[in-house]
Amino acid sequence: MARKQEPLFFRIFSSKIFFVFVLILSIYLATNLYKELQQRRRVKNEINNLKSQIDSIEKQNSDLKNLISYFETDEYVESFSREKLGFKKSGETVIVFPKEEEVQSITNQDNEKLKVYENIKSWWAYFFSNNNQ
């Protein structure tokens, strides 16, 4: 019995070579699709990062604008001139209180001077007092 002649279309699609070709083409397309999806995800993440940076920079910009507007007010100019430059209004009396560290250092210096004085006084009394035995 002779083998029945199959149509060319059926013979091409049922051959092993066509199957291997379709398999290789499918793997190639799948890897390219995977790479493309990864690239899209990276770009999307970078866009989100840049948007968050933009938001933070815009917030900093807003804060700096507010600070600049405060520096331009008369209230700030007056407080700066009083505190940093030592200016005063006419008729005012300025009272300056020492800082805590300055008070501590002066107290420590006085205590050291007092100890030295007491030491000298003790030696004087030892050598020159009338209670010599």
C-alpha positions in Angstrom: 0.0 0.0 0.0 1.2 3.3 -0.9 1.4 6.0 1.5 -1.2 8.6 0.9 0.3 11.9 -0.1 -0.3 14.4 2.8 -0.8 18.1 1.9 2.3 20.2 2.0 0.8 22.5 4.7 0.2 19.5 7.0 3.7 18.1 6.3 5.4 21.4 7.1 3.6 21.9 10.4 4.0 18.3 11.6 7.7 18.1 10.9 10.2 18.0 13.7 12.3 20.8 12.2 9.3 23.1 12.3 8.6 22.1 15.9 12.2 22.9 16.9 12.1 26.2 15.0 8.8 27.2 16.8 10.2 26.1 20.1 13.4 28.2 19.6 11.4 31.2 18.4 9.0 30.9 21.4 12.0 30.8 23.9 13.6 33.8 22.1 10.3 35.8 22.3 9.7 34.8 25.9 13.2 36.0 27.0 12.8 39.2 25.1 9.4 39.8 26.7 10.9 39.1 30.1 13.8 41.5 29.6 11.3 44.2 28.4 9.2 43.7 31.4 12.2 44.0 33.7 13.3 47.2 31.9 9.8 48.7 32.3 9.8 47.9 36.0 13.2 49.5 36.4 12.1 52.6 34.6 8.9 52.7 36.6 10.9 52.5 39.9 13.2 55.2 38.7 10.3 57.4 37.8 8.8 56.9 41.3 12.2 57.7 42.9 12.5 60.8 40.9 9.0 61.9 41.7 9.7 61.4 45.5 12.9 63.5 45.0 10.9 66.2 43.3 8.4 66.2 46.1 11.1 66.5 48.8 13.0 69.2 46.8 9.7 71.1 46.4 9.1 70.9 50.1 12.6 72.2 50.8 12.1 75.0 48.3 8.8 75.9 50.0 10.5 75.9 53.4 13.3 78.1 52.2 10.8 80.5 50.6 9.0 80.7 54.0 12.4 81.3 55.7 13.3 84.0 53.3 10.0 85.7 53.7 10.5 85.6 57.5 14.0 87.1 57.2 12.5 90.0 55.2 10.0 90.9 58.0 10.6 93.8 60.4 10.2 91.5 63.3 13.2 89.5 62.3 15.3 92.5 61.5 14.6 94.0 64.9 15.3 90.7 66.8 18.5 90.2 64.9 19.7 93.7 65.5 18.9 93.4 69.2 20.4 89.9 69.8 23.4 89.8 67.4 24.4 93.4 66.9 23.5 94.7 70.4 21.2 97.5 69.2 18.5 98.9 71.4 15.6 101.3 71.1 15.9 104.7 72.5 14.9 104.8 76.1 15.6 101.1 76.7 18.0 99.7 79.2 19.8 96.5 78.2 20.4 93.9 80.8 22.7 91.0 79.9 22.6 87.9 81.9 25.7 85.7 81.9 25.4 82.2 80.4 25.3 79.2 82.7 28.8 78.1 81.5 30.3 81.5 82.3 28.8 81.4 85.8 30.1 77.9 86.4 33.6 78.9 85.2 33.7 82.0 87.4 32.5 80.0 90.4 35.2 77.3 89.8 37.9 80.0 89.5 36.7 81.6 92.7 36.8 78.3 94.5 40.3 77.6 93.4 41.4 81.1 94.5 39.8 80.5 97.9 41.6 77.1 98.3 44.9 78.8 97.5 44.2 81.6 99.9 43.3 79.1 102.7 46.4 77.1 102.0 48.6 80.2 102.3 46.8 81.2 105.5 47.3 77.8 107.0 51.1 77.9 106.3 51.3 81.5 107.7 49.5 80.4 110.8 51.8 77.3 111.1 55.0 79.4 110.9 54.1 82.6 112.5 51.3 82.0 115.0 51.8 82.5 118.7 50.7 79.0 119.5 54.2 77.5 118.7 55.0 74.7 121.0 
